Amino acid sequence: MKKYLVGILVFGILVVLLINYRTPFFQQDGGGWSIGYGQSTVYPKEINVKENAIYSIEKLKKQNDSTVFLADPFFVKEKGVFYLFFEHKKTKSNGDVGVMTSIDGKNYKYSGTVLTQKFHLSYPQVFKYRNDFYMVPESKQANAVLLYKAYRFPYDWRVCDTLIANVQYKDPSIYVSDSLNIMVASDGKLNMYVYQADSLFGKWKLHKQPIALMGTEARAGGRFFADKKGLILPIQNCTNGYGFGLSLYRFSFKNGSYTTKRVSPYFLKGNTEIKEFNAGMHQLDIQQLGPNEFYYVYDGNRLNSDSKKINIWGPLKWTYIDFKNWIVNQ
């Protein structure tokens, strides 16, 4: 009997050590977010954030002293001007959508708030569709995925449609084209759902394969990028807490079905040499602007201190879901 108890104890210790190795019980004390940006001549196999410019909390605070952080950057380039939209968290309870502009993609000027609501806004994915500009932000607190249209770009954003009603989804990411219209969004239980429609203004319904990803990598972290092989989507990695890192996944759609594959683990993660990004990173928007011109924006957060916070329930939950997902996909 004693041998069995010792065996169970040893097994339990090994399980705890394994869980702690994958998703540590003691996690970094992350602070405010800042934004970085850069460019390359090809789709980057890696991004050296040390070489790129950073628009920090401190810089924005000089323009707006209520600034707490800036995060979730998305950009569009229109008539030679870069418009960088971001979640602007201020001292009030809800986040707004702010915008910065640049002529050269290197020097940005804060241009103010473009959208504020009675509920929290973040993740402002802005895109051009049939000569108009639209935005799908995270509007979880509104209990819907909302579509906004700009009536005086980059300002005057108004709700023009409800894409999905009666849901509380995080970070909806949309891709629309002549042949494929899809959207992914995640719930609070670490499930990423896939929706499809005939067009942007069509009826968005769950795909016949409704869940694309589960677990610690199941929340979008940026815009879909289309290439000859299909679509690439940045996915947040939360193994060491929220905002730890970012991996790239390939989504391949064919004959009404799709597959997902992790192609670049930890494409972005915290860098101890950069104060603004030493805790982690969780957002990326890459677009091709010309034959040999790729531009990207991303965010990262900083450590509040060198101390760590204990989190027992999170690693247990995440490991269980990751293990269940691994079993299902064998």
Sequence and secondary structure as in RCSB ss.txt:
>XXXX:A:sequence
MKKYLVGILVFGILVVLLINYRTPFFQQDGGGWSIGYGQSTVYPKEINVKENAIYSIEKLKKQNDSTVFLADPFF
VKEKGVFYLFFEHKKTKSNGDVGVMTSIDGKNYKYSGTVLTQKFHLSYPQVFKYRNDFYMVPESKQANAVLLYKA
YRFPYDWRVCDTLIANVQYKDPSIYVSDSLNIMVASDGKLNMYVYQADSLFGKWKLHKQPIALMGTEARAGGRFF
ADKKGLILPIQNCTNGYGFGLSLYRFSFKNGSYTTKRVSPYFLKGNTEIKEFNAGMHQLDIQQLGPNEFYYVYDG
NRLNSDSKKINIWGPLKWTYIDFKNWIVNQ
>XXXX:A:secstr
 HHHHHHHHHHHHHHHHHHHHHS SEEEEEEEEEEEEEEESS  SS  GGGSEEE HHHHHHH TTEEEEEEEEE
EEETTEEEEEEEEEESSSS EEEEEEESSSSS EEEEEEE  SS  EEEEEEEETTEEEEEEE GGGTEEEEEEE
EETTEEEEEEEEEEES   EEEEEEE SS EEEEEE TTSEEEEEE SSTTS  EEEEEEEEEESSS SB B  E
EETTEEEEEEEE TTSTTSEEEEEEEEEETTEEEEEEEEEEEEE  TT GGGSSEEEEEEEEEEETTEEEEEEEE
EEEEEEEEEE SHHHHHHHHHHHHHHHHT 
